[in-house]
Amino acid sequence: AKTASSAPEGAGGTSVTGIGLLAAAVAFGFGAIGAGIAIGNVGAAAMGAISEKPEIAGQALIFIALAEGLVVFGFITALMILGKV
């Protein structure tokens, strides 16, 4: 006779590893989505500003790089979560 403890992990229970993998995916996914939205908005505003004053192109790239940092933070968070799983 099988007991509850001998049942496979996926048989109705929650797996800590599975939840950790899901958390890593959510951390990276939302970071990437947020960065995509931010880069879209910043990029559109930067192109408008550069068309009026071309000398501010360097400053516009800095703002785009700051928005790209969101993906890096999401990736690092995902790696930290995966390191604990």
Phi, psi and omega in degrees: 000134179276141175259171181296330182284342180266002179287149178297157184300323185277007185269058175099341179270175176256140179261128179298323178296317179297319179293322178295318178295320178296319179297320178295319179295319179293319180299314181287319182297312180292327175297318180291319179295315179298319179293322178298317178295316181296316181294324177298314180290314181293320180297318179295316179293322180294319180295322176295318180290321180293328179293333178271322180225092183299340183286352180263017181298322179296319178295323179295321178295327178296317179294324177293321178294324177296320178293326179292337178300335177300321179294320180297316179296319177296321179293317179295319177298318178297319178296322178294321178294316180295331178292335180271343184283000000 
